[in-house]
Amino acid sequence: MQEVEVDGDVAPASVSREGYSTTTGPETLVDSGTNYDWARLVLVFGDWPLTDENVRLMVEWMREENGPDNWWNRNNPLNNGYGSGGGSGLGSYDTLVTAAEYAASNLKKRSFYAGIVAGLEAGTSADATARAIWASPWASSHYGNGAWWSTAPVPVVAAPASAWGR
């Protein structure tokens, strides 16, 4: 057994504890490759919080646009016209990563999507953000002003690796 004696007037050394945090990055999401990962990818590219409410809103929105079983249809899960070659939302992207970048960019750059962006920035209510989507010009049907919008759980479905550019 060893003992160490320290003079009573010696001050303890200050200890620096560096913190750390993690963030979900695009490569992690692409590697997993599900509809929930694509929803998170849009949020990452938009610099919006990755809250459960935001992810729920995104996968519900994707389901309304393409259905859960082929959400990656034309690599355009939200039927976004911006940058897809299809102004009415019927265009396609080379990969789902490109689609996520354009979806986030379109929402942020158009003033008529300000309500959607505010909802995503808050990240607290999928229902309130959905109402902003219905009120926006994203879909000419306005999703029946919510009558056609389902809040039932969305199954987790992986897209083919080729849709991700793999």
HELIX and SHEET records of a PDB file:
HELIX    1   1 PRO A   26  SER A   32  1                                   7    
HELIX    2   2 ASN A   35  GLY A   46  1                                  12    
HELIX    3   3 ASP A   52  ASN A   66  1                                  15    
HELIX    4   4 PRO A   68  ASN A   70  5                                   3    
HELIX    5   5 ASN A   73  ASN A   75  5                                   3    
HELIX    6   6 LEU A   96  LYS A  109  1                                  14    
HELIX    7   7 SER A  111  TYR A  113  5                                   3    
HELIX    8   8 ALA A  114  ALA A  122  1                                   9    
HELIX    9   9 ALA A  126  ALA A  135  1                                  10    
HELIX   10  10 HIS A  142  GLY A  146  5                                   5    
HELIX   11  11 ALA A  161  TRP A  164  5                                   4    
END                                                                             
